[in-house]
Amino acid sequence: MSRDRFSTPVWVLTGLFRSAPGTLELVQGRLRLLSGGETVFDVPRESLNRVYFPWYYFGAGVKLTLEAKTYRLSFVEPGENGDLVRGCAAGKSWKNRLRP
């Protein structure tokens, strides 16, 4: 994958037990979240108000605040198919790319 484009699967966390699969992409300085066949947001990376990797996500999730809305994303598929090692690696990659 080129340096101008990075993408990983994510799960958009809604409530305590619900999530929706999606894709988080960084393409030429724009951050895009796709889920349910729709674009949830597509913004310049600099427009994020806050990027937070909570300790309780073990490095495998992030909270992104854009305007007044916070998106909770996990890099680990829920259930038995989840791979924490892969999720932590994706989280580390995103942390390096989203650092101010």
C-alpha positions, 0 to 999 in steps of 0.5 A: 500500500502506498504512503499516500493511502492506508486502509484497515477494517474497523468496527464502529462501536454503537452502544455496549454490545453492537458494532457495524463493520467498516473501513477506515482510510487515509488517502492523500491527507483525507480521513474517511470512514465507510460503513454499511455501504455509506460514507460516514465521514470524509474530512481533512485529517486536520479537522479532527478535534481529538484522537484518543487511544484509550488504555482500555482498548489495549491499543486496538481501538480509537475514539475520533472526535469530529465537530461535536460527534465522537466515533468509537472504532475497534480494529478487532472483529467482535466474537471468536474471529477477533485477532487482538494481535492484528488489531493492536498492530493496526492501532499502532499504525493508525496512531503513528499516522494520526499523530499531530 
